[in-house]
């Protein structure tokens, strides 16, 4: 693979990451809705569960 370094494990301050690819922060528009914090939390929990190998 041309990007094998990018997808290889790394350790930063004792935390091992599976690759060097991270998801940046983003605005999803849930903050202003009723129960927005709960919806936003559920969004990120769902994303984290879906992207675990």
C-alpha positions in Angstrom: 0.0 0.0 0.0 1.3 3.4 -0.9 0.2 4.9 2.5 1.3 2.1 4.8 3.0 4.6 7.2 -0.3 6.6 7.5 -2.2 3.4 8.5 0.4 2.0 10.8 0.0 2.2 14.7 1.4 5.1 16.6 1.8 5.9 20.3 1.2 9.5 21.6 1.8 10.0 25.4 1.2 6.4 26.1 -2.0 6.1 24.1 -1.7 3.7 21.1 -3.7 4.6 18.0 -4.4 2.1 15.2 -3.5 4.7 12.5 -2.5 8.3 12.1 -5.9 9.2 10.7 -8.2 11.2 13.0 -11.6 12.8 12.6 -11.5 16.5 13.2 -14.2 18.4 15.0 -17.3 19.3 13.0 -20.5 21.1 13.4 -23.5 18.8 12.8 -26.3 21.3 13.8 -27.6 19.4 16.8 -26.4 21.9 19.4 -29.3 24.2 18.9 -32.0 21.5 19.0 -34.0 20.5 22.0 -32.0 17.8 23.8 -29.1 18.8 21.5 -26.3 17.6 23.9 -27.9 14.2 24.2 -28.3 13.9 20.4 -24.7 15.1 19.8 -23.4 12.6 22.4 -25.4 9.8 20.7 -24.1 10.8 17.3 -20.4 10.5 18.4 -21.1 7.3 20.3 -22.6 5.7 17.2 -19.7 6.9 15.0 -17.1 5.5 17.5 -18.9 2.1 17.6 -19.2 1.9 13.8 -15.5 2.7 13.3 -13.9 0.2 15.7 -12.2 -2.8 14.1 
